[in-house]
Amino acid sequence: MHRSTFLLVALAVAGCQPGFEGPAPRVDTVEPNFMCHAQRESTLTVRGDGFAPSVTDALSREPELTAPTLELTMEADLFGGPAVSLQLPVSGDDVLWISEIELEVTLQPDLAWLDGVYGITLTNPDGQDSYRSRAVVAAPPPTVYATSPTLTCLAQDDARVDVTGEGFLVLLDAAPAVTIGGWTAPRADPSVCTPVMGPVASESCATLTVTVPQDLLDTGIFDVTVANPAPTDCVSSEPVALVVVAAPDLVGIEPTRLCSEAGDTRFTLTGGNLLVIDDVPPTVTVDGNPIAVIAADGCADLEGLKGAQLCTGLTVGASVGAWTAGEHLVQVTNPVPADCASGVARFTLDVLPTLSGIDPDHVCESGGTFTLSGTDLADYAVISVDGVEVSSVKYVDSTAIEVTLAGGLKPGEHEITLVQGTCQATLKKTLEVLAAPLVLSVDPPTVGNVKTTDVTLAISGITGELTGVWLVSVADASVTDVAYVWDDDTPDTATAVIPSGLPVGWYDVYIELDDNCPGFLPAGLEVVK
């Protein structure tokens, strides 16, 4: 016969005998020894010996069994501090006798619990009782106050998040679980902990730290909850959330090009997800160096976080005179703790050149080449004469550019302008175009090729010294230099010596002055046999 069955039979028989006293009870263990009483009922299994119910109407077909009673007495608060005077009797309907060594006790959530450490008094119907000190700990649900940070950006890195509150229970190295949205962190590191007085090693902590992996969550608002480990299993209920924002998006910058002489300059940046937190705007850098943010534009409140706005534009300012010429990179980084960075926008700075002179300072009416000198000259410089761009330009270095002009400019002084992007430098009335001399006639216009012949050249437009006379064959463009006699007292005439032996045909007659400006008479001389 099973021991519990035997006991029931014994109790039934003893119930017919007045003054019967059963065995003395003894409480050995209570499981679980931690519970959370606020959110659900808990079931305790009490084990020991001598749990003797009483039986009434033992000889009837339906005898009634009266189980032992149970009372919980608060011994201390969670941390061993003084307890209030609190005894909590458990309703007899909530005590289930299993055997003389085991009871099941149901504790309803509406029981007037206080958080703390409780002893258990078990009393058999015959009045014999047993007390077990520090039998069970009643712990509160975890309470979440906030997350730190309250918002984050997961677009470029993992995020470390501290969840702060109280009642985060660590039981035998089992930590609470932190859930953000639908994701539960595989690990939560507790800190700011205080030992809990109780039957097993435990702590109540105020901070849990989790690492949220990069790109795990989309942008939005995510509820944050903490669940204490079994057997407590209570979950926080406070409306605490983590806000996840996107990285800033930098679409463009205006102006995209400017001159160093601009000095203090404002730029307009356009994009999206530009975050302002408590009036702190994003950081804007040029080549990694911060510049002033003047204003944010197109801003709207960020849902879920007071004092935060998402904007579509920024106005920034900088003194550009100290920057080097060339391309510069602009980047936006949102303020901490959502400190993701944008891609880069580019703008070009043109350094203002200086023009110091030209050599030579003149060209002929028919065209010519000169060298423009200065400082900070660039290989993308555009040269204009009187506002007309010159097509033939050769960059030498930052101090010199070679310019070749075609013919067609009128004699006189002309203005040279150099443009480098948005910078411009000008030399006014410094280039002189010289008129070409004219060969009016050749006398005689026809010579024989048998002997040397002197001819007289009628010329005009002589502004310097005659330095050369030559013939160019109309037939094959061959050139023949000829001797000449010229006197600056009679500058409008010259004598040219036509050598013998020239091929028969027509010749253009050329003259040149000491300023390298040539003049000619087309088909001005015919050579015959």
Number of C-alpha atoms within 10 A of each C-alpha: 6 6 10 15 12 11 20 19 14 13 22 19 14 18 18 14 10 7 9 11 15 20 14 16 22 21 22 14 15 22 15 17 20 24 24 24 24 20 15 15 15 19 16 19 18 23 20 17 16 21 32 28 23 19 22 16 13 19 12 8 7 9 12 13 17 18 22 23 24 22 16 22 23 25 22 21 21 24 16 14 12 12 17 13 9 14 17 15 14 17 15 14 11 16 21 17 20 15 20 21 18 19 22 18 22 18 19 18 14 11 14 11 20 18 19 26 29 28 18 23 20 22 22 22 18 16 13 18 20 18 19 18 17 21 25 25 28 22 26 25 25 26 20 24 15 18 20 15 16 18 22 24 26 23 23 14 13 15 20 14 19 21 27 20 18 19 22 32 32 22 20 11 11 13 22 27 21 24 18 18 15 10 13 16 16 11 14 22 14 22 16 12 17 16 15 23 19 24 15 14 12 20 25 22 23 22 24 24 19 21 15 20 15 13 15 11 19 14 16 16 19 19 15 23 22 28 21 25 19 17 14 24 19 24 22 21 15 15 11 19 21 23 21 20 24 24 25 27 20 24 15 17 20 15 14 15 18 21 21 22 19 17 13 11 16 18 16 17 24 20 18 20 20 31 32 21 19 10 12 15 23 24 21 24 18 18 13 11 10 14 15 14 19 12 13 23 15 14 18 13 14 19 13 17 15 10 13 20 21 22 22 20 23 26 18 19 17 16 15 19 18 11 13 13 17 11 14 18 14 23 23 28 22 24 17 16 14 25 23 21 23 22 14 18 19 17 18 18 24 26 27 23 24 17 20 12 15 20 13 14 15 21 25 24 23 19 16 17 18 17 19 24 20 17 15 18 24 23 14 11 19 16 24 17 18 14 12 10 14 14 13 12 19 14 17 15 15 14 18 20 21 17 19 16 19 15 13 11 20 14 16 14 17 18 15 22 19 23 19 22 18 16 19 20 16 18 18 13 12 16 21 19 23 22 20 23 23 19 22 15 18 20 15 14 15 16 22 18 18 13 12 14 15 15 20 17 23 16 20 15 15 19 15 15 14 22 14 16 23 19 23 20 20 14 11 8 11 10 14 16 14 14 14 19 12 16 12 12 7 8 17 17 19 21 18 21 17 24 18 14 13 18 14 15 15 20 24 18 23 22 23 21 19 13 17 17 22 22 24 22 18 14 16 21 24 19 19 14 12
